[in-house]
Amino acid sequence: MKTIPSLIQVFQSRKIAALLFIGFSSGLPLFLTSKTLQAWMTVEKVDLTAIGLFSLVGLPYSLKFIWSPLVDRFALPFLGRRRGWLIALQIGLLLAIALMAFQQPKQALQLLAINALAIATFSATQDIVADAYRTDVLQQREMGAGVAVFVLGYRIALLLTGALALILADRMPWSSVYLLMSATMAIGILGTLFAPEPREVNPPASLKEAVIQPFGEFFQRRGAVSALLILVFIVLYKLGDALVNNMSTPFLLQTGFTQTDIGAIQGGMGLIATIVGTLAGGAVLSKLGINRSLWVFGVLQAVSNLAYFMLAQIGKNYQFLVITINIENFCAGLGTAAFVAFLMNLCNQRFSATQYALLSSFMAVSRDILVAPAGALAKSTGWSMFFLLSIVFAIPGLLLLPLFAPWNQQPVAVPRPGLADESEDLWETK
């Protein structure tokens, strides 16, 4: 009988409320340098090849593992070890996003790229600190509520910058939209000021402890060849989905849909479909286990791109647009659920922050780097062939699954440090 009051008490705590706002500030910059920025560039008639190359401004999300130990090692001289970094980065993001309002995509593309790269760098570093803060401040009984509230804030920010921003852009200049979006970063700043500081801990004492040990331990435990293959798999598993995601907004605009259509259906309904897919994937994963979920969800994630192929054949059709967005985003959510569980299972709990930063950085490679030629590819092949090729690019990742995630799992489990009892296989990988 004490469970419900205890759970309510957890959700009413100051730290949980603060995580909602910090999650919001963590999600706010992402679309402003990717999907929403692509819409602005498309409206300004920027060349499609250049729009595709702009995915490279997300490079800091792929490289954040390089400087994540430094953030863990050093503290700024105000507001404590975690909140000091958060407030400094949030103020930097507010100013950098506001500066985007003064850019001219058609006339000064290089300045736009530099500005977007600065936002992505601040944002990637904020993600490092926000993840560390969440880990430090939550007790074990609060972790479920804390993660759920953080993700909720993150998704609200994506709805704001992905759906509302596009709707507003049909009614006001893009410069005004970016100024409004920058002002909402104040929500994260207030959340950080309101947030409690985690209890003091001793930072890593040496370079080896902060940097070398986490990476060395991963390769030693998995073996050099196996570890490298896993990293290649992480890069390739969502490549097909990333290609479609990178060019979906320019495709829809060129097909004849308005920014309001895209904001309401792709940015709003599509994001909800992703959330539902992620929740459904988590439920199914508990029954299938990680290995089989990676197979099933990976295939569905690839095949769902056929919906965009059919939309390219049909042309401007609102009913089929709704079907396409819901299918693609739901299946992407399924794949994300299995993939994140797989990444978590790879980490040694002693080094989970740095190792997860490394693995998630490799995950971002396909989203930010390998998709850079997507605009040129779509321009040379046409949209229909582009969406068929996106399915082909999803196959290499699936072909690597038998090497470390076989459908019929081996009876002998690979030891995973950090578990008190190796016989208890929480993720059903045995």
Protein Blocks (a to p, Z undefined) as FASTA:
>chain_A
ZZmmmmmmmmmpmklmmmmmmmmmmmmmmmmmmmmmmmmmmmnopafklmmmmmmmmmmm
mmmmmmmmmmmmpccfeeijklmmmmmmmmmmmmmmmmmmmpcfklmmmlmmmmmmmmmm
mmmmmmmmmmmmmmmmpcfklmmmmmmmmmmmmmmmmmmmmmmmmmmmmmbcfklmmmmm
mmmmmmmmmmmmmpccdddddddfbfklmmmmmmmmmmmmnopklmmmmmmmmmmmmmmm
mmmmmmmmmmmmmnopafklmmmmmmmmmmmmmmmmmmmmmmmmmmnommlmmmmmmmmm
mmmmmmmmmmmmnopafklmmmmmmmmmmmmmmmmmmmmmmmmmmpcfklmmmmmmmmmm
mmmmmmmmmmmmmmmmmmmnojmlmmmmmmmmmmmmmmmmmmmmcfbacfbdcddehiab
lklcfkopZZ
